[in-house]
Amino acid sequence: MFDPFKDFDQAGYLRNRYGEKDPQIVRELEHTMFRAGLDEALGHVAKRRTLGYEDFLAVHRILFSAFYPWAGQDRAATTPDIAIRKGDTLFCHPFDARRAVEEGLRIGQDKAALRQRPGEVMGLFAYGHPFLDGNGRTMLVLHSELCHRAGFCIEWQRTRKTDYLAALSAEIASPGKGHLDRYLLGFIGMSRDRQLWGGVIDGIQGLNGGSVDDAVDDEYSDAHVRQKYQAFELNRSRSKAGSS
């Protein structure tokens, strides 16, 4: 059980407002709240001339504040010393999340660059992993808006969850190699009216939770944890350098 606050028995999963502990009920409640806030979140990003990190936080808050009291706060605020992973995929240090997301937003707001590198942008968002839960859905809202502004869409309903997650994991581990670009470029479609997005996003397979939960790798003060993450960062840096 993912328990970075170390109070699951007392406060339920991630201190949700209902104190709920059952994983299935948590996912159902979480997705219900997400659906209720989706139109507002899409409206928020549509009104923003330039999208920034604060918009990432705002979208997460809109989507999940009815369920999580910490919604809209990133890991630097909620769990600044805790290392998080999903399976074998490691995410960046909490204090580096803003930088990763902002780099993705920088590339994503260059329309020509986004048309060629939609996977790189999504990979940066995912590596940043700003929140304890709800990252994928928040990323999807922002990424969909960026693609719309660039004149296209990703036809997510045609993708396969397992294939997408495999490409995403490869992108995080070895950036600059085009792993996720190659996958997503096979699903490019014409831009759609924003009024249609809610139904499309809500209908994406597996959006209401994955089979592999996040896990706590312990605190960064632990020498073994620190060394593992330093090695992961070094491999990422080498991968990017080798592609330039």
CYANA upper distance limits for C-alpha pairs under 8 A (distance plus 0.5 A):
  1 MET  CA    213 ASP  CA      8.38
  1 MET  CA    215 ALA  CA      7.97
  2 PHE  CA     13 TYR  CA      8.30
  2 PHE  CA    213 ASP  CA      7.44
  2 PHE  CA    214 ASP  CA      6.52
  2 PHE  CA    215 ALA  CA      5.73
  2 PHE  CA    216 VAL  CA      7.01
  3 ASP  CA      7 ASP  CA      7.51
  3 ASP  CA      8 PHE  CA      6.64
  3 ASP  CA     13 TYR  CA      7.58
  3 ASP  CA     14 LEU  CA      7.13
  3 ASP  CA    215 ALA  CA      8.30
  3 ASP  CA    216 VAL  CA      7.64
  4 PRO  CA     14 LEU  CA      8.10
  4 PRO  CA     79 THR  CA      7.70
  4 PRO  CA     82 ILE  CA      7.54
  4 PRO  CA    216 VAL  CA      6.64
  5 PHE  CA     14 LEU  CA      7.42
  5 PHE  CA     79 THR  CA      8.06
  7 ASP  CA     11 ALA  CA      6.26
  7 ASP  CA     12 GLY  CA      7.73
  7 ASP  CA     15 ARG  CA      8.38
  8 PHE  CA     12 GLY  CA      5.02
  8 PHE  CA     13 TYR  CA      6.08
  8 PHE  CA     14 LEU  CA      7.51
  8 PHE  CA     15 ARG  CA      7.88
  8 PHE  CA     21 LYS  CA      8.00
 10 GLN  CA     19 GLY  CA      8.42
 11 ALA  CA     15 ARG  CA      5.50
 11 ALA  CA     16 ASN  CA      7.84
 11 ALA  CA     19 GLY  CA      5.70
 11 ALA  CA     20 GLU  CA      8.38
 12 GLY  CA     16 ASN  CA      6.95
 12 GLY  CA     18 TYR  CA      8.28
 12 GLY  CA     19 GLY  CA      4.82
 12 GLY  CA     20 GLU  CA      5.51
 12 GLY  CA     21 LYS  CA      5.29
 13 TYR  CA     19 GLY  CA      7.36
 13 TYR  CA     20 GLU  CA      6.70
 13 TYR  CA     21 LYS  CA      5.83
 13 TYR  CA     26 VAL  CA      8.12
 14 LEU  CA     68 TYR  CA      8.00
 14 LEU  CA    132 LEU  CA      8.45
 15 ARG  CA     19 GLY  CA      6.79
 15 ARG  CA     68 TYR  CA      7.33
 15 ARG  CA     69 PRO  CA      8.05
 16 ASN  CA     20 GLU  CA      7.19
 16 ASN  CA     67 PHE  CA      6.08
 16 ASN  CA     68 TYR  CA      5.22
 16 ASN  CA     69 PRO  CA      7.24
 17 ARG  CA     66 ALA  CA      8.11
 17 ARG  CA     67 PHE  CA      5.98
 17 ARG  CA     68 TYR  CA      6.42
 17 ARG  CA     69 PRO  CA      7.06
 18 TYR  CA     67 PHE  CA      8.04
 20 GLU  CA     25 ILE  CA      7.92
 20 GLU  CA     26 VAL  CA      6.88
 21 LYS  CA     25 ILE  CA      8.31
 21 LYS  CA     26 VAL  CA      7.41
 22 ASP  CA     26 VAL  CA      6.58
 23 PRO  CA     27 ARG  CA      6.72
 24 GLN  CA     28 GLU  CA      6.74
 25 ILE  CA     29 LEU  CA      6.54
 26 VAL  CA     30 GLU  CA      6.41
 27 ARG  CA     31 HIS  CA      6.51
 27 ARG  CA    208 ASN  CA      6.73
 27 ARG  CA    209 GLY  CA      6.75
 28 GLU  CA     32 THR  CA      6.63
 28 GLU  CA    208 ASN  CA      7.77
 29 LEU  CA     33 MET  CA      6.78
 29 LEU  CA     67 PHE  CA      8.09
 30 GLU  CA     34 PHE  CA      6.70
 30 GLU  CA     64 PHE  CA      7.66
 30 GLU  CA     67 PHE  CA      6.94
 30 GLU  CA    208 ASN  CA      8.22
 31 HIS  CA     35 ARG  CA      6.62
 31 HIS  CA    208 ASN  CA      6.01
 32 THR  CA     36 ALA  CA      6.78
 33 MET  CA     37 GLY  CA      6.83
 33 MET  CA     63 LEU  CA      7.08
 33 MET  CA     64 PHE  CA      6.74
 33 MET  CA     66 ALA  CA      6.93
 33 MET  CA     67 PHE  CA      7.32
 34 PHE  CA     38 LEU  CA      6.43
 34 PHE  CA     63 LEU  CA      5.33
 34 PHE  CA     64 PHE  CA      6.62
 35 ARG  CA     39 ASP  CA      8.45
 35 ARG  CA     63 LEU  CA      8.22
 35 ARG  CA    202 ASP  CA      7.41
 36 ALA  CA     63 LEU  CA      8.10
 37 GLY  CA     41 ALA  CA      6.72
 37 GLY  CA     62 ILE  CA      6.40
 37 GLY  CA     63 LEU  CA      5.33
 37 GLY  CA     64 PHE  CA      8.19
 38 LEU  CA     42 LEU  CA      6.67
 38 LEU  CA     62 ILE  CA      8.38
 38 LEU  CA     63 LEU  CA      6.76
 38 LEU  CA    198 GLY  CA      7.09
 39 ASP  CA     43 GLY  CA      6.60
 39 ASP  CA    198 GLY  CA      6.95
 40 GLU  CA     44 HIS  CA      6.66
 40 GLU  CA     62 ILE  CA      7.61
 41 ALA  CA     45 VAL  CA      7.09
 41 ALA  CA     59 VAL  CA      5.85
 41 ALA  CA     62 ILE  CA      6.52
 41 ALA  CA     63 LEU  CA      7.23
 41 ALA  CA    141 VAL  CA      8.02
 42 LEU  CA     46 ALA  CA      6.71
 42 LEU  CA    141 VAL  CA      7.14
 42 LEU  CA    145 GLU  CA      8.43
 42 LEU  CA    194 ARG  CA      8.39
 43 GLY  CA     47 LYS  CA      6.91
 44 HIS  CA     48 ARG  CA      7.26
 44 HIS  CA     59 VAL  CA      7.94
 45 VAL  CA     51 LEU  CA      7.71
 45 VAL  CA     55 ASP  CA      7.70
 45 VAL  CA     59 VAL  CA      8.37
 45 VAL  CA    142 LEU  CA      7.62
 45 VAL  CA    145 GLU  CA      7.41
 46 ALA  CA    145 GLU  CA      7.55
 50 THR  CA    109 GLN  CA      8.47
 51 LEU  CA     55 ASP  CA      6.64
 51 LEU  CA    105 LEU  CA      7.51
 52 GLY  CA     56 PHE  CA      7.42
 52 GLY  CA    102 GLU  CA      7.24
 52 GLY  CA    105 LEU  CA      7.32
 53 TYR  CA     57 LEU  CA      7.07
 53 TYR  CA     98 ARG  CA      7.07
 53 TYR  CA    101 VAL  CA      7.24
 53 TYR  CA    102 GLU  CA      6.60
 54 GLU  CA     58 ALA  CA      6.58
 55 ASP  CA     59 VAL  CA      6.48
 56 PHE  CA     60 HIS  CA      6.84
 56 PHE  CA     72 GLY  CA      8.43
 56 PHE  CA    138 THR  CA      7.50
 56 PHE  CA    139 MET  CA      8.28
 56 PHE  CA    142 LEU  CA      7.80
 57 LEU  CA     61 ARG  CA      6.67
 57 LEU  CA     71 ALA  CA      8.45
 57 LEU  CA     72 GLY  CA      4.95
 57 LEU  CA     73 GLN  CA      6.97
 57 LEU  CA     74 ASP  CA      7.76
 58 ALA  CA     62 ILE  CA      6.66
 58 ALA  CA     72 GLY  CA      6.32
 59 VAL  CA     63 LEU  CA      6.65
 59 VAL  CA     72 GLY  CA      7.87
 59 VAL  CA    138 THR  CA      6.84
 59 VAL  CA    141 VAL  CA      8.43
 60 HIS  CA     64 PHE  CA      6.46
 60 HIS  CA     65 SER  CA      8.16
 60 HIS  CA     71 ALA  CA      6.57
 60 HIS  CA     72 GLY  CA      5.60
 60 HIS  CA    134 GLY  CA      7.66
 60 HIS  CA    135 ASN  CA      8.39
 60 HIS  CA    138 THR  CA      6.21
 61 ARG  CA     65 SER  CA      5.55
 61 ARG  CA     71 ALA  CA      5.16
 61 ARG  CA     72 GLY  CA      4.55
 61 ARG  CA     73 GLN  CA      8.29
 62 ILE  CA     72 GLY  CA      8.30
 63 LEU  CA    138 THR  CA      8.32
 64 PHE  CA     68 TYR  CA      6.43
 64 PHE  CA     71 ALA  CA      6.20
 64 PHE  CA    134 GLY  CA      8.07
 65 SER  CA     69 PRO  CA      6.23
 65 SER  CA     70 TRP  CA      7.61
 65 SER  CA     71 ALA  CA      5.43
 65 SER  CA     72 GLY  CA      7.95
 70 TRP  CA     78 THR  CA      7.91
 72 GLY  CA    131 PHE  CA      8.49
 73 GLN  CA     77 ALA  CA      6.53
 73 GLN  CA     78 THR  CA      7.17
 73 GLN  CA    131 PHE  CA      7.62
 74 ASP  CA     78 THR  CA      6.81
 74 ASP  CA     94 PRO  CA      8.15
 74 ASP  CA    130 PRO  CA      5.45
 74 ASP  CA    131 PHE  CA      5.50
 74 ASP  CA    132 LEU  CA      8.16
 75 ARG  CA     79 THR  CA      5.54
 75 ARG  CA     80 PRO  CA      6.25
 75 ARG  CA     94 PRO  CA      5.64
 75 ARG  CA     95 PHE  CA      8.25
 75 ARG  CA     97 ALA  CA      8.44
 75 ARG  CA    130 PRO  CA      6.14
 75 ARG  CA    131 PHE  CA      6.06
 75 ARG  CA    132 LEU  CA      7.18
 76 ALA  CA     80 PRO  CA      4.90
 76 ALA  CA     94 PRO  CA      5.21
 76 ALA  CA     95 PHE  CA      5.92
 76 ALA  CA     97 ALA  CA      8.45
 76 ALA  CA    130 PRO  CA      8.50
 79 THR  CA     94 PRO  CA      8.10
 80 PRO  CA     94 PRO  CA      6.17
 80 PRO  CA     95 PHE  CA      7.70
 81 ASP  CA     94 PRO  CA      8.11
 81 ASP  CA    219 GLU  CA      5.91
 81 ASP  CA    220 TYR  CA      6.25
 81 ASP  CA    221 SER  CA      8.02
 82 ILE  CA     94 PRO  CA      8.42
 82 ILE  CA    216 VAL  CA      7.44
 82 ILE  CA    217 ASP  CA      7.74
 82 ILE  CA    218 ASP  CA      6.38
 82 ILE  CA    219 GLU  CA      5.04
 82 ILE  CA    220 TYR  CA      6.66
 83 ALA  CA     91 PHE  CA      8.25
 83 ALA  CA     93 HIS  CA      7.35
 83 ALA  CA     94 PRO  CA      8.48
 83 ALA  CA    216 VAL  CA      6.49
 83 ALA  CA    217 ASP  CA      5.65
 83 ALA  CA    218 ASP  CA      6.32
 83 ALA  CA    219 GLU  CA      6.25
 83 ALA  CA    220 TYR  CA      6.59
 83 ALA  CA    225 VAL  CA      8.22
 84 ILE  CA     90 LEU  CA      7.13
 84 ILE  CA     91 PHE  CA      6.62
 84 ILE  CA    214 ASP  CA      7.21
 84 ILE  CA    215 ALA  CA      6.31
 84 ILE  CA    216 VAL  CA      5.45
 84 ILE  CA    217 ASP  CA      6.24
 84 ILE  CA    218 ASP  CA      8.48
 85 ARG  CA     89 THR  CA      6.07
 85 ARG  CA     90 LEU  CA      4.95
 85 ARG  CA     91 PHE  CA      6.25
 85 ARG  CA    214 ASP  CA      6.12
 85 ARG  CA    215 ALA  CA      5.87
 85 ARG  CA    216 VAL  CA      7.05
 85 ARG  CA    217 ASP  CA      7.28
 86 LYS  CA     90 LEU  CA      7.08
 86 LYS  CA    212 VAL  CA      7.20
 86 LYS  CA    213 ASP  CA      6.64
 86 LYS  CA    214 ASP  CA      4.93
 86 LYS  CA    215 ALA  CA      6.40
 87 GLY  CA    212 VAL  CA      7.21
 87 GLY  CA    213 ASP  CA      8.16
 87 GLY  CA    214 ASP  CA      7.74
 87 GLY  CA    215 ALA  CA      8.00
 89 THR  CA    169 SER  CA      6.67
 89 THR  CA    172 ILE  CA      7.96
 89 THR  CA    173 ALA  CA      7.66
 90 LEU  CA    127 TYR  CA      8.23
 90 LEU  CA    173 ALA  CA      8.44
 90 LEU  CA    229 TYR  CA      7.99
 90 LEU  CA    232 PHE  CA      8.11
 91 PHE  CA    126 ALA  CA      8.25
 91 PHE  CA    127 TYR  CA      5.58
 91 PHE  CA    128 GLY  CA      6.88
 91 PHE  CA    129 HIS  CA      6.83
 92 CYS  CA     96 ASP  CA      6.63
 92 CYS  CA     97 ALA  CA      6.82
 92 CYS  CA    127 TYR  CA      6.46
 92 CYS  CA    128 GLY  CA      6.17
 92 CYS  CA    129 HIS  CA      7.81
 93 HIS  CA     97 ALA  CA      7.13
 94 PRO  CA    128 GLY  CA      8.35
 94 PRO  CA    130 PRO  CA      7.53
 96 ASP  CA    100 ALA  CA      6.90
 96 ASP  CA    128 GLY  CA      7.45
 97 ALA  CA    101 VAL  CA      6.73
 97 ALA  CA    127 TYR  CA      8.13
 97 ALA  CA    128 GLY  CA      4.61
 97 ALA  CA    129 HIS  CA      6.99
 97 ALA  CA    130 PRO  CA      5.99
 98 ARG  CA    102 GLU  CA      6.44
 98 ARG  CA    128 GLY  CA      7.40
 98 ARG  CA    130 PRO  CA      7.88
 99 ARG  CA    103 GLU  CA      6.63
 99 ARG  CA    128 GLY  CA      8.19
100 ALA  CA    104 GLY  CA      6.90
100 ALA  CA    124 LEU  CA      5.97
100 ALA  CA    125 PHE  CA      6.97
100 ALA  CA    127 TYR  CA      7.42
100 ALA  CA    128 GLY  CA      5.58
101 VAL  CA    105 LEU  CA      6.71
101 VAL  CA    124 LEU  CA      6.45
101 VAL  CA    125 PHE  CA      5.40
101 VAL  CA    128 GLY  CA      6.28
102 GLU  CA    106 ARG  CA      6.53
103 GLU  CA    107 ILE  CA      6.86
103 GLU  CA    121 VAL  CA      8.46
103 GLU  CA    124 LEU  CA      7.59
104 GLY  CA    108 GLY  CA      6.38
104 GLY  CA    120 GLU  CA      7.97
104 GLY  CA    121 VAL  CA      5.05
104 GLY  CA    122 MET  CA      7.58
104 GLY  CA    123 GLY  CA      8.46
104 GLY  CA    124 LEU  CA      5.80
104 GLY  CA    125 PHE  CA      6.62
105 LEU  CA    109 GLN  CA      6.48
105 LEU  CA    121 VAL  CA      7.67
106 ARG  CA    110 ASP  CA      7.39
107 ILE  CA    113 ALA  CA      6.77
107 ILE  CA    114 LEU  CA      6.94
107 ILE  CA    121 VAL  CA      7.15
108 GLY  CA    113 ALA  CA      7.45
108 GLY  CA    114 LEU  CA      5.58
108 GLY  CA    118 PRO  CA      7.95
108 GLY  CA    121 VAL  CA      6.61
108 GLY  CA    143 HIS  CA      8.38
108 GLY  CA    146 LEU  CA      6.58
108 GLY  CA    147 CYS  CA      8.35
109 GLN  CA    114 LEU  CA      7.72
109 GLN  CA    146 LEU  CA      6.98
109 GLN  CA    150 ALA  CA      8.48
110 ASP  CA    114 LEU  CA      6.64
111 LYS  CA    115 ARG  CA      6.81
111 LYS  CA    149 ARG  CA      7.85
111 LYS  CA    150 ALA  CA      5.20
112 ALA  CA    116 GLN  CA      7.26
112 ALA  CA    150 ALA  CA      7.91
113 ALA  CA    117 ARG  CA      6.40
114 LEU  CA    118 PRO  CA      5.55
114 LEU  CA    121 VAL  CA      7.94
114 LEU  CA    147 CYS  CA      7.75
114 LEU  CA    150 ALA  CA      7.67
115 ARG  CA    147 CYS  CA      8.25
115 ARG  CA    150 ALA  CA      7.51
115 ARG  CA    152 PHE  CA      8.43
116 GLN  CA    181 ASP  CA      7.92
116 GLN  CA    185 LEU  CA      8.43
117 ARG  CA    121 VAL  CA      7.17
117 ARG  CA    178 GLY  CA      8.18
117 ARG  CA    181 ASP  CA      6.01
118 PRO  CA    122 MET  CA      6.94
118 PRO  CA    147 CYS  CA      8.50
118 PRO  CA    180 LEU  CA      8.29
118 PRO  CA    181 ASP  CA      6.31
118 PRO  CA    184 LEU  CA      7.49
118 PRO  CA    185 LEU  CA      8.12
119 GLY  CA    123 GLY  CA      6.42
119 GLY  CA    168 LEU  CA      8.39
119 GLY  CA    171 GLU  CA      8.32
119 GLY  CA    178 GLY  CA      7.75
119 GLY  CA    179 HIS  CA      7.96
119 GLY  CA    180 LEU  CA      4.87
119 GLY  CA    181 ASP  CA      4.59
119 GLY  CA    182 ARG  CA      8.14
119 GLY  CA    183 TYR  CA      8.20
119 GLY  CA    184 LEU  CA      6.78
120 GLU  CA    124 LEU  CA      6.76
120 GLU  CA    171 GLU  CA      7.76
120 GLU  CA    175 PRO  CA      7.81
120 GLU  CA    176 GLY  CA      7.86
120 GLU  CA    178 GLY  CA      7.51
120 GLU  CA    180 LEU  CA      7.10
120 GLU  CA    181 ASP  CA      6.81
121 VAL  CA    125 PHE  CA      6.93
121 VAL  CA    143 HIS  CA      8.47
122 MET  CA    126 ALA  CA      6.63
122 MET  CA    139 MET  CA      7.81
122 MET  CA    143 HIS  CA      7.55
123 GLY  CA    127 TYR  CA      6.51
123 GLY  CA    168 LEU  CA      6.74
123 GLY  CA    171 GLU  CA      6.32
123 GLY  CA    172 ILE  CA      6.26
123 GLY  CA    175 PRO  CA      8.26
123 GLY  CA    180 LEU  CA      7.86
124 LEU  CA    128 GLY  CA      6.63
124 LEU  CA    172 ILE  CA      7.89
125 PHE  CA    129 HIS  CA      6.95
125 PHE  CA    139 MET  CA      7.05
126 ALA  CA    135 ASN  CA      7.92
126 ALA  CA    136 GLY  CA      8.04
126 ALA  CA    139 MET  CA      8.11
126 ALA  CA    168 LEU  CA      8.47
126 ALA  CA    172 ILE  CA      7.91
127 TYR  CA    172 ILE  CA      6.36
129 HIS  CA    135 ASN  CA      6.65
130 PRO  CA    135 ASN  CA      7.45
131 PHE  CA    135 ASN  CA      6.40
134 GLY  CA    138 THR  CA      6.75
135 ASN  CA    139 MET  CA      6.47
136 GLY  CA    140 LEU  CA      6.61
136 GLY  CA    207 LEU  CA      8.40
137 ARG  CA    141 VAL  CA      6.96
137 ARG  CA    207 LEU  CA      7.66
138 THR  CA    142 LEU  CA      7.08
139 MET  CA    143 HIS  CA      6.40
140 LEU  CA    144 SER  CA      6.35
141 VAL  CA    145 GLU  CA      6.90
142 LEU  CA    146 LEU  CA      6.82
143 HIS  CA    147 CYS  CA      6.67
144 SER  CA    148 HIS  CA      6.62
144 SER  CA    153 CYS  CA      7.22
144 SER  CA    154 ILE  CA      7.97
145 GLU  CA    149 ARG  CA      6.79
146 LEU  CA    150 ALA  CA      6.87
147 CYS  CA    151 GLY  CA      6.82
147 CYS  CA    152 PHE  CA      5.97
147 CYS  CA    153 CYS  CA      5.94
147 CYS  CA    154 ILE  CA      8.03
147 CYS  CA    191 SER  CA      8.28
148 HIS  CA    152 PHE  CA      5.91
148 HIS  CA    153 CYS  CA      6.49
148 HIS  CA    191 SER  CA      6.15
148 HIS  CA    192 ARG  CA      7.94
151 GLY  CA    190 MET  CA      7.61
151 GLY  CA    191 SER  CA      6.00
152 PHE  CA    188 ILE  CA      7.29
152 PHE  CA    189 GLY  CA      6.30
152 PHE  CA    190 MET  CA      5.29
152 PHE  CA    191 SER  CA      4.63
152 PHE  CA    192 ARG  CA      8.25
153 CYS  CA    188 ILE  CA      6.34
153 CYS  CA    189 GLY  CA      5.65
153 CYS  CA    190 MET  CA      6.31
153 CYS  CA    191 SER  CA      5.47
153 CYS  CA    192 ARG  CA      7.64
154 ILE  CA    184 LEU  CA      7.49
154 ILE  CA    187 PHE  CA      6.10
154 ILE  CA    188 ILE  CA      5.39
154 ILE  CA    189 GLY  CA      6.48
155 GLU  CA    159 THR  CA      7.71
155 GLU  CA    187 PHE  CA      5.83
155 GLU  CA    188 ILE  CA      6.65
155 GLU  CA    189 GLY  CA      6.53
156 TRP  CA    187 PHE  CA      7.77
156 TRP  CA    201 ILE  CA      8.35
156 TRP  CA    204 ILE  CA      7.02
157 GLN  CA    200 VAL  CA      7.72
157 GLN  CA    203 GLY  CA      7.75
157 GLN  CA    204 ILE  CA      5.85
157 GLN  CA    205 GLN  CA      7.59
158 ARG  CA    187 PHE  CA      7.53
159 THR  CA    163 ASP  CA      8.12
159 THR  CA    164 TYR  CA      7.39
159 THR  CA    187 PHE  CA      7.76
160 ARG  CA    164 TYR  CA      6.54
160 ARG  CA    205 GLN  CA      8.24
161 LYS  CA    165 LEU  CA      6.55
161 LYS  CA    205 GLN  CA      7.31
161 LYS  CA    206 GLY  CA      7.30
162 THR  CA    166 ALA  CA      6.64
163 ASP  CA    167 ALA  CA      6.77
164 TYR  CA    168 LEU  CA      6.54
164 TYR  CA    180 LEU  CA      8.20
164 TYR  CA    183 TYR  CA      7.75
165 LEU  CA    169 SER  CA      6.52
166 ALA  CA    170 ALA  CA      6.80
167 ALA  CA    171 GLU  CA      6.60
167 ALA  CA    179 HIS  CA      6.16
167 ALA  CA    180 LEU  CA      5.56
167 ALA  CA    183 TYR  CA      7.38
168 LEU  CA    172 ILE  CA      6.74
168 LEU  CA    179 HIS  CA      7.90
168 LEU  CA    180 LEU  CA      6.25
169 SER  CA    173 ALA  CA      6.73
170 ALA  CA    174 SER  CA      6.31
170 ALA  CA    175 PRO  CA      8.22
170 ALA  CA    179 HIS  CA      6.75
170 ALA  CA    180 LEU  CA      8.11
171 GLU  CA    175 PRO  CA      5.50
171 GLU  CA    176 GLY  CA      8.15
171 GLU  CA    177 LYS  CA      7.87
171 GLU  CA    178 GLY  CA      7.65
171 GLU  CA    179 HIS  CA      5.83
171 GLU  CA    180 LEU  CA      6.29
172 ILE  CA    236 ARG  CA      8.31
173 ALA  CA    232 PHE  CA      7.96
173 ALA  CA    235 ASN  CA      8.04
173 ALA  CA    236 ARG  CA      6.57
174 SER  CA    235 ASN  CA      7.80
174 SER  CA    236 ARG  CA      5.98
174 SER  CA    239 SER  CA      5.89
174 SER  CA    240 LYS  CA      7.85
175 PRO  CA    179 HIS  CA      8.28
175 PRO  CA    236 ARG  CA      6.73
175 PRO  CA    239 SER  CA      6.48
175 PRO  CA    240 LYS  CA      6.16
176 GLY  CA    239 SER  CA      6.90
176 GLY  CA    240 LYS  CA      5.38
176 GLY  CA    243 SER  CA      6.08
176 GLY  CA    244 SER  CA      8.29
177 LYS  CA    239 SER  CA      7.83
177 LYS  CA    240 LYS  CA      8.08
177 LYS  CA    243 SER  CA      6.90
178 GLY  CA    182 ARG  CA      6.47
179 HIS  CA    183 TYR  CA      7.29
180 LEU  CA    184 LEU  CA      6.59
181 ASP  CA    185 LEU  CA      6.35
182 ARG  CA    186 GLY  CA      7.43
183 TYR  CA    187 PHE  CA      8.18
184 LEU  CA    188 ILE  CA      7.47
192 ARG  CA    196 LEU  CA      7.45
192 ARG  CA    197 TRP  CA      8.11
193 ASP  CA    197 TRP  CA      7.77
194 ARG  CA    198 GLY  CA      8.43
196 LEU  CA    200 VAL  CA      7.16
197 TRP  CA    201 ILE  CA      6.41
198 GLY  CA    202 ASP  CA      6.52
199 GLY  CA    203 GLY  CA      6.58
200 VAL  CA    204 ILE  CA      7.10
202 ASP  CA    207 LEU  CA      7.80
203 GLY  CA    207 LEU  CA      8.30
206 GLY  CA    210 GLY  CA      6.79
217 ASP  CA    225 VAL  CA      7.41
218 ASP  CA    222 ASP  CA      7.68
218 ASP  CA    225 VAL  CA      7.52
219 GLU  CA    225 VAL  CA      7.65
220 TYR  CA    225 VAL  CA      6.43
220 TYR  CA    226 ARG  CA      5.83
221 SER  CA    225 VAL  CA      8.12
221 SER  CA    226 ARG  CA      7.29
222 ASP  CA    226 ARG  CA      6.63
223 ALA  CA    227 GLN  CA      6.59
224 HIS  CA    228 LYS  CA      6.72
225 VAL  CA    229 TYR  CA      6.80
226 ARG  CA    230 GLN  CA      6.61
227 GLN  CA    231 ALA  CA      6.64
228 LYS  CA    232 PHE  CA      6.79
229 TYR  CA    233 GLU  CA      6.63
230 GLN  CA    234 LEU  CA      6.63
231 ALA  CA    235 ASN  CA      6.75
232 PHE  CA    236 ARG  CA      6.81
233 GLU  CA    237 SER  CA      6.68
234 LEU  CA    238 ARG  CA      6.71
235 ASN  CA    239 SER  CA      6.61
236 ARG  CA    240 LYS  CA      6.77
237 SER  CA    241 ALA  CA      6.59
238 ARG  CA    242 GLY  CA      6.49
239 SER  CA    243 SER  CA      7.01
240 LYS  CA    244 SER  CA      7.03
